[in-house]
Structures are given as structure tokens and as C-alpha cells.
Amino acid sequence: MNIHKIITGILIVSLTGLTAYIFTGSHDSEKVIESKPVVSSFSVSPEIPGEVRFCGERIDLTRYNAHEGIDRELTSFTYQHSSTMLLIKRANRYFPVIEPILKRNGIPDDFKYLAVIESNLDPNATSPARAIGLWQFMESTGKQYGLRITPQVDERRSVSQATEAACLYLKEAYRKYGDWLAVAASYNAGMGRISEHLSRQNENSVLNLYMVEETTRYSYRIFAAKLIFENPYKYGYVLQAENLYRPIDCKEVRVTKDIPDLIQFAQDNGITYLDLKFFNPWLRDTKLETRGGSYTILIPNKNRLFYDGSNTYVHDRRWVVN
């Protein structure tokens, strides 16, 4: 599909809709014309589905709280244009890392959308409460699930290591609840709080619980992200292959000895310190002490660090137009 034809089509549909509204959709068309809109575009409420599939289960969205909950989040994602577009671009780089780890651990693929809403797919994301990384672990929780956090290392910022840790939590929560929707809600509120709410309110579904606003919105934000990612064009996002951030090939270097100067280490491996930090954001210092352990450092292929017209990798064909 030619991009110019798509844009032309969108403009025609918008103008047609506006004309129809002005001349047939108003009881007083003359007043509408006299009002002379001062904006160059109009916002349309997105279509709200009656159901969504999450982890293979059908979730009914027709109850008033569910309908209005998904409406709020889907509208937000639809009209946060720059943020939502960047999410799709970043997903092309990070979903190829996240998805195989989820699959290997028996976690439904839909849980990749937790990383989307937790961190905007930013490995360096830091919340006001000091939760860090793609999966937004607090320091104590990160250590509980096996992440190394020291003055020199913070594996919460490692995409692969943090995803492995998230899987450990998700499996533990599923053993407790046997319900993936409750597992997702517990990732935000904690298992103790979700269990207490389910018990005290005598409910089986987290969607019918009275909870703090952030947790109440959490499930619907996941659903909205899934809907947008499965059909970006439907919600007004037009991307081509070259717009997406491609994965960059990296060599894995296993380190078992201290590295006194990571800047020199980067130069010795033919990359800049900037490159080293970007692909290994878990490195917190200019040196690395292994303390008897081992670490895997990613060294990017320096020949793949440039956008040169060959950036055509598309992880999900639904994200782009031809």
C-alpha cells in the first residue's frame, strides 16, 4: 500500500466526515458553520470492543466499569501520539528478546504488554518510587528474584535478566491464583493486596474489585496496549519498516575477571563507551568487579550501528504498511 495513497485516503475520510457532520449531523448546521472551528484536525472516539482476548481467555468488556475502563485507556493510547508511536518502534527491538524468554518459562505472550505499560519499553526507566528497568523492579524485589544489584551493577536494567526475574514472579503468582488476570493485577499491587481484596470483597474477578485507581486501571491499560499493537493502523498509526528500531547484532563476551577500566575495555572491543553503556545499561560504574561471579557483556557489531537504508527488519507485520 503506497504511503501517499494512505495519507490522501485519511485526509479524504476526515474531510468527508467533517462535511457530513456539518451538513447532516447537526440540528442547526448554520450555527455549526458560523462557529468556525479553529483547529486543523478533529478527534474521534476510538471504537470500544465488547471483548478482548488475554492469555487465551475471553474478557467481557460490556459491563459499565469494563467498558468505561477500556475506553479511558484506549483513548489515552490512541491520542498520546508520540509516546505510542515510539512504543511500537522500540518493540521491534525489544520484543524479540522478551518473547522467547516468556515462552521458555511458560508465560503467555500477552505478558510482554506489562513491560510496555510498566516502563514504556525503556530499560533505564526509573519511577519516583525508585522502581527501575523494563519490568520496574524495586531493589528488594529484584534481589528476591535473583537480580544482582550493587554499586557497580544493576541487572534490573538488563532486558534479558530482568525478564527472567519477572517470569519467576509471574510463575509464583500463577501458582497462587491459577488466573493470569489476577497475576497481572498482582504485578502492580502485590500478591498480598490482591488476595486480601478478593477475600474481603468475596469476588473471583479482579475486574470487579474496588481498588486504588492505579491498580483498577492496570488491566485495562494492558488490554489497550494489546489492541493498539495488534492493529496500529486502525488507531491512526502509519509506520513503514524503516521507521522501526531494528535489533542490532551483538557478540556475547563472558567476563569472569575484573575489568578496571570499562572505557578502555570498550575501545579494545572496537566500540565507544556510549555503545557499551547503551547495550549494557546494567553497568553502573566505569569498572566491573566480578567478585567470583561472571557477567555477559554485549558488544554490538559496529558495522550495524548505522541507519543506511537496509533497516527493514519487522518483528510483527501488523505494525507497518507496505
N, C-alpha and C positions, 0 to 999 in steps of 0.2 A: 504494500500500500504506500503510495507516494506521500511524503510528509506534507508537501504543499497542498495536495488534494484534501488531506485530513484537516489541515488548518482552515482551508477555504470552506469545507463542509461544516466545521464547528461554527464559523462566523455566520454562515447562511442559516443554520439552525437557530442560532442565538437571535439573529435579526428577525427571522420568521416568527419565533416565539414571542419576541417583544412586540412585533406588529400585531399579532393575533391578540395579545393581551390588551393592547391599547384600544383596538377597534371592536373587540368582541368580548373580552373578559371583564370589562368594567361596566357598571350601570351608568356611569357618567363619563363617557370617553372624552368629552370636551375638557372636563376638568383634569383628566389624566394628561392630555396633551398640553394643557396650559401649565401644568406643574413643572414641565421642562426638566427632566432628570439631569443631574449634574455629574453623574458617574458614567464611565465608558463601558461598564460591564454590569451584569446582574447576577446575583447569587441565587441558585436554585437548591431547594432542599433535596438531599440525596434520597433515592428510593430506599425504603426500610424493608428488609426481608422479613418474612414471617417465621423463618427458622434459619439456623446456621448449623453446620457440622463441626463438631470439635472432638478431636481424638476418636473419630468414628461414630460418635453419638449425635443424635438429632437433638438440638436445643431449641425448644419452642420460645419464640420471641413475641408472641401475640399478647401476653399478659401486659397490662398497662406499664408496670415498672420495667419489664424487659424491653418493651417497645420504645419507651422513652429513654431507657438507659443506652440502648444501642444507637438510637437517634442522636443522642448527645455526642457519643464518641465517634460515630461515623461522620457526623457533620464536622467535628473538630479535625479529624484526619483529612477530610476532603478539602477543607479550606485553610489548613496550615501548609500552604503550597510548598514553600522552600524546604521546610522540615521533612514533609512526607516524601518529596522527590529525592532528597538526599538519603532517606532511609532505603529506598529502592536501589539507588546507586551503590550504597555500602553493602547491601545484602548480597550483591553479586560477588563481593569479595569474601564476606564472612559466612554466608550460608553454606558454601562448600566445605568449610571447616566444621561448622556446628552440626550439620545434618548427619554425617557419618557417626559422630560421637553419640548423638541421641539414639540412632538406630542400633549401634553396638551395645548400648546399655538398655535396650528395650523400652525407651521413652518415645511416646508418639511424636511424630514430626511436628505437629502443631505447637509444641512447646518452644520452638525457635522464636515464636512471636512473643514469648516472655522476654527474651533478650531485646527484642525490638522496643517494647514499651518500658522496659527497665532502664535502658541506657541509650536509646537511640542508636544502637549498634556502634557505640564509641567505647573502645577498650579503656580509655583514660577517664571515662565519666566518673565524677565524684559528686555525691549528694551532700546536702547540708548536714546530714547525719553521719557523714564520712563512710557511707557505703561506696564501694569502688568497683570499677570494672564493668564488663559487658553484662554480667549477671548480678551486679550490685551487692556483693557480699560485705557485711560488716567484718571487722578484723577477727573477732572472736568466732563468728560462724565460719569464716573462711578457714581458720586453723582447725576447727572442729571437723571439717570435711576434707582435710588433708592439704590445704594450700600453705606454702611456705611464705611467711611474711616476716621480714627482718629489715633492719635499716638499709640493706643493700638490695633486697629482693622483695617484690610483692606480686605473687602469682595470681592475685585477683585480676591483674591486668593482662594476663596471658589468656588469649582466646581459647586455646585448647585445654589448658589446665583448669581454668575456671568453668568451662563447660563440663568437664569430667566431674568437678566438685558439685556442680548444680545437679547432675544426674544422680549422684549419691543422695542428695537431699530429696529429689523427686521420687526416687525409688522407695526411700524410707517413708515418705508421706503416703505413697500409694499403698504400701503395706498396711498403713494405719487406716486409710479411708476406703480403699478399693474404688475410688471415684476420682477421675482425673480433674474434674472441675473443682472439687474440694482441694485437690493437690495444688492447683494453680492459685486458688484463693489463699491457701496457707503460705505460699511463697511470699505473699505480700504481708499477711498478718501474723504468720507463725502458726504452727500446728496447735499449740495450746489454746490460742484465742479462738480459732475456728472450731475446735472441739467444744469449747465452752459455749459458743453461740449455738451450735447445732443442738447441744443438750438442753440448754436453758430455754430455747425457743421452740423446742420439740419439732425440729424441721429436718428434712432429709436433703433438701437442695440449698446450696449456698446462695442461689439467686433469690431465694425468698427470705433471706436473713436480714434483720436490721443491724447494720454495722456502720462504722465510721465511713465517711464519704469516699475516702481513698480506696478502701477495700471494696466497697459497693461498686465503684466504677471499674475496678481492676478487670473482672471477667469480660465486661463489655468492651474495654479497650483492646483486649486480646482478640475478641471477635471482630472488631472494627479493623484492626491491623490485618487480620487474615483476609477479610473481604477486599480490602484495598490491594493487597499483594496478589490476590488471585485474579484481579481484574482492574488494573490501574487505569486503563483507557476508559472504562465505564465511569470512573470518578474524575475524569478530566486530565489524567496524566499521560502525556505523549512522550515516550522516550525511544531512542534508537540505540543500537548495540554500542556505538562509540560513546554514548553518554554514561554508560555504566562503568563502575570502578572494577577493573579486572583483577583477579588474583595474580600475584606476582610470584614466579617460581623462586623457591628458597632452598638452599642446601642446609641440612641439619648438622650442626657441629656439637658433638657431645664433649662437655667440659668436666673434667674431674680434678683439675689443678687450679689454684688461684690465678686470677688474671689481675695483675697490679694496675694496669692502665687499659681501660676499655677503649679509649680513644685510639691508642696505638694498635690495639687488637683489631679495631675496625679498619684502620689503614692497612694493616698487614693482610687483611682479607679483601682488600680492593674496594672497600666501600667507605662512606663517610660516617662519622659518629651519629649524624642525623639519621642516616639509614638504619644504623644499628638500633637506635632508640625507637624508631618508628615500628620496626618489625619485631622488636623485643621490648615492649613498653613496661614489662615487669622488672627490668633493670633500673634500679633507683639511684645508683651511685656510679662514679667513674671507675670503680674497681669491683671485682667479684671474688669473694672468699667462699670456697666451696664447703669448707668445714666437714670434709669427709664425704660429702654427697656429690651428686652430679647434676648438671643442668644441660639442657639442649638449647643452643643459641641458633637462631635462624639468620642465615646470610643470604640476602637476596641476589639473584642473578643480575649483575649490573647492566647487562645488555637488555634487560626487560624493564628498566626503570623509566623509560621514556614513552610518551604517547606519540606514536608515529604513524597512525592510520591503520595499524593492524590490531587495534583493540576491539576485537569482535566477539570475545567470549561472552556468552549469555547463559547464565545459570538456569533461568526459567524463561522460556519463550513468551510466556504471557506478559512479561514486563515490557516488551518492546513491540513496535510496529515495524512492518517491513518497508 
